[in-house]
Amino acid sequence: MAQGNQESEISIQSATGDSKSYVVAGAIVRCSCGTQRTRLKIPFSHGVYIKGKAQLTIEDYVPGVHIGSFGNCSNMENPAVSNSMMVDIYGVKKAPCVPVLTMPWLHGKGDAKVEGKAALLGHCTHKCLYGGDIVIEDDGQQLDF
């Protein structure tokens, strides 16, 4: 892996569904409490690319920067949901999703550093403060933006 500001291109041959594959910008993630999927974003590259796409690290978890809204949240642990008057056709309360994440992704590849941080892998997970389990559904390597 390249470190620092030096740009490099690495070639990784892995299937999109491989849980040990490296995750790149544009990867698809979902939350167990959300109504839609979202894509991971990166405001600037760490200088390492896979198939022409910026590689992500476990530190790329900031809501509104790296992770967008998952549509609407249905977890009653979320105060916005418990106070909401919005319900779906099944009578389940919902409120707009605003993920609350307070730490890096779990289970990164510590021996593959990108700017000194563990690489993000397809099996990495996250947990929203309001109880949602966030998983990576597609590493983004084969996706078009």
Secondary structure as GFF3:
##gff-version 3
##sequence-region A 1 145
A	DSSP	beta_strand	8	10	.	.	.	ID=ss1
A	DSSP	beta_strand	28	31	.	.	.	ID=ss2
A	DSSP	beta_strand	38	39	.	.	.	ID=ss3
A	DSSP	beta_strand	48	50	.	.	.	ID=ss4
A	DSSP	beta_strand	53	54	.	.	.	ID=ss5
A	DSSP	beta_strand	72	73	.	.	.	ID=ss6
A	DSSP	alpha_helix	79	82	.	.	.	ID=ss7
A	DSSP	beta_strand	95	96	.	.	.	ID=ss8
A	DSSP	beta_strand	109	114	.	.	.	ID=ss9
A	DSSP	beta_strand	117	119	.	.	.	ID=ss10
A	DSSP	beta_strand	125	127	.	.	.	ID=ss11
A	DSSP	beta_strand	133	138	.	.	.	ID=ss12
###
